[in-house]
Amino acid sequence: MRRANGSGNIYKMKGGKRRNPWRVRVTVGWELNQETGRCKQNLKTIGYYPTRAEAEAALVAG
């Protein structure tokens, strides 16, 4: 299911035997590269969670 713009993202990381495979990240800002004129997205990892439901709860909580 897609999330609203700017609300962050949740995805399952690669690797079969992970204790906490779900990663939660949010965008904290954008950085402009003066040489190329392109923008780079700055992301902050909130945490890693064992289930998608817990990851969604953490993203909503902040």
C-alpha positions as CSV (number, residue, x, y, z in Angstrom):
1,M,0.0,0.0,0.0
2,R,1.3,3.4,-0.9
3,R,1.8,6.1,1.7
4,A,1.1,9.8,1.4
5,N,3.8,12.1,0.1
6,G,6.3,13.1,2.8
7,S,5.1,10.6,5.3
8,G,8.1,8.3,5.2
9,N,8.6,4.7,3.9
10,I,8.7,1.2,5.2
11,Y,10.4,-1.6,3.3
12,K,11.7,-5.1,4.0
13,M,15.5,-5.4,3.8
14,K,17.3,-8.1,2.0
15,G,18.7,-11.2,3.8
16,G,16.6,-14.1,4.9
17,K,17.6,-14.4,8.6
18,R,17.2,-11.0,10.1
19,R,15.7,-10.4,13.5
20,N,14.2,-7.0,12.5
21,P,13.8,-7.0,8.7
22,W,11.5,-4.0,8.4
23,R,13.2,-0.6,8.1
24,V,11.5,2.8,8.6
25,R,12.8,6.0,7.1
26,V,11.7,9.6,6.7
27,T,12.8,12.5,4.6
28,V,14.5,15.2,6.6
29,G,15.3,17.5,3.7
30,W,16.9,18.0,0.3
31,E,20.4,19.1,-0.7
32,L,21.2,20.8,-4.0
33,N,24.4,19.8,-5.7
34,Q,25.8,23.0,-7.2
35,E,28.0,21.3,-9.8
36,T,25.3,19.1,-11.4
37,G,22.2,21.1,-10.4
38,R,20.5,18.0,-9.1
39,C,18.8,17.5,-5.7
40,K,19.7,14.7,-3.2
41,Q,17.2,13.5,-0.7
42,N,18.4,13.3,2.9
43,L,16.9,10.4,4.8
44,K,16.8,9.5,8.5
45,T,16.3,6.0,9.7
46,I,13.8,5.8,12.6
47,G,14.5,2.1,13.3
48,Y,14.3,-1.6,12.5
49,Y,11.3,-3.7,13.5
50,P,10.3,-7.4,13.4
51,T,6.8,-6.9,11.9
52,R,5.4,-4.5,9.4
53,A,2.6,-3.6,11.8
54,E,5.2,-2.5,14.4
55,A,7.0,-0.5,11.8
56,E,3.9,1.3,10.7
57,A,3.1,2.1,14.3
58,A,6.5,3.6,14.8
59,L,6.2,5.7,11.7
60,V,2.9,7.1,12.8
61,A,4.3,7.8,16.3
62,G,7.0,9.8,14.8
